[in-house]
Amino acid sequence: MSKLSVELSGRVAEKVNPQIEDKIKEVLGSSEGDSNLFEYIVLLVNNNHTKDFIATDLEAFFGKSEAVDFTEWLWGVLKPYEKGGEARKKLDNEVQAESIPPLEGVLCGKLHLESEAI
């Protein structure tokens, strides 16, 4: 019984959601995705259902063999984005770096103001 601690939102969703949508199209053999199925899969993941539960639940959409294969693939895609996973750490570092203003601009502005005051 395997669970993942992943939430498909924000940066993780930006990276993973297109892959999931493409895989659904591939498995269903369709050029158009199934938005309801995609949203349902996101809901299953975000509610921390087990791998076995998700595979069993997706049998109605894919059939047993394809549901198991899809869930194995999904786990492989999501595992790096689990809390503490390498891809998740990288995304968190990117977000942190973007939220910190450049130090040089702050210092230059301060020095400029000090020189005008003299």
C-alpha positions in Angstrom: 0.0 0.0 0.0 1.9 3.0 -1.4 0.9 6.6 -0.9 2.6 9.7 -2.1 2.7 13.1 -0.4 2.2 15.2 -3.5 -0.2 18.0 -4.2 -0.9 18.7 -7.9 -1.0 22.5 -7.6 1.3 25.5 -8.3 4.7 24.7 -9.7 4.3 21.0 -9.4 1.1 21.1 -11.5 2.9 23.3 -14.1 5.5 20.5 -14.5 3.3 17.4 -14.2 -0.2 18.2 -15.5 0.7 18.3 -19.2 2.4 15.0 -18.9 -0.6 13.4 -17.3 -2.9 14.9 -19.9 -0.7 13.6 -22.7 -0.6 10.1 -21.1 -4.4 10.0 -20.8 -4.6 10.8 -24.5 -2.1 8.1 -25.3 -3.8 5.4 -23.2 -7.3 6.3 -24.5 -6.0 6.5 -28.1 -7.4 9.9 -28.6 -6.1 13.2 -29.8 -8.4 14.9 -27.3 -8.0 14.4 -23.6 -10.7 13.7 -21.2 -10.8 16.7 -18.9 -13.1 15.0 -16.4 -10.8 12.0 -16.1 -7.8 14.3 -15.7 -9.6 16.2 -12.9 -10.6 13.0 -11.3 -7.0 11.7 -11.3 -5.8 15.0 -9.8 -8.5 14.6 -7.1 -7.3 11.1 -6.3 -3.7 12.2 -6.0 -4.5 15.3 -4.0 -6.6 13.2 -1.6 -3.5 10.9 -1.0 -5.2 7.7 -2.1 -3.0 4.7 -2.3 -1.5 3.4 -5.5 -3.7 0.3 -5.4 -6.8 2.3 -4.8 -6.1 4.6 -7.8 -5.3 1.6 -10.0 -8.5 -0.1 -9.1 -10.5 3.1 -9.4 -9.1 3.7 -12.9 -10.1 0.2 -14.2 -13.5 1.6 -15.2 -11.7 4.0 -17.6 -8.7 2.1 -18.8 -9.4 -1.6 -18.1 -7.4 -3.5 -15.5 -4.0 -3.9 -17.2 -3.9 -0.3 -18.6 -5.0 1.1 -15.2 -2.2 -0.7 -13.4 0.3 0.5 -16.1 -1.0 4.0 -16.0 -0.8 4.1 -12.2 2.8 2.8 -12.2 3.7 5.4 -14.7 1.9 8.1 -12.6 3.9 7.1 -9.5 7.1 7.3 -11.5 6.3 10.9 -12.6 5.0 12.1 -9.2 7.6 10.4 -6.9 10.3 13.1 -7.5 7.8 15.8 -6.6 7.0 14.3 -3.3 7.9 16.4 -0.3 11.6 15.9 0.2 12.1 14.6 -3.4 14.8 16.0 -5.6 12.5 17.6 -8.2 10.4 19.1 -5.4 13.5 20.6 -3.7 14.6 22.1 -7.0 11.2 23.7 -7.6 11.2 25.0 -4.0 14.6 26.5 -4.5 13.5 28.2 -7.8 10.5 29.7 -6.0 12.7 30.9 -3.2 15.2 32.5 -5.6 12.5 34.3 -7.5 11.0 35.8 -4.3 14.3 37.3 -3.1 15.0 40.7 -4.7 18.5 41.1 -6.3 20.9 42.2 -3.6 23.0 44.4 -6.0 20.0 46.6 -7.0 19.2 47.2 -3.3 22.8 48.1 -2.4 23.3 50.3 -5.4 20.1 52.3 -4.7 21.2 52.7 -1.0 24.7 53.9 -2.0 23.2 56.3 -4.5 20.9 57.9 -1.9 23.8 58.2 0.6 26.0 60.0 -2.0 23.2 62.5 -2.8 22.8 63.3 0.9 26.4 64.4 1.3 
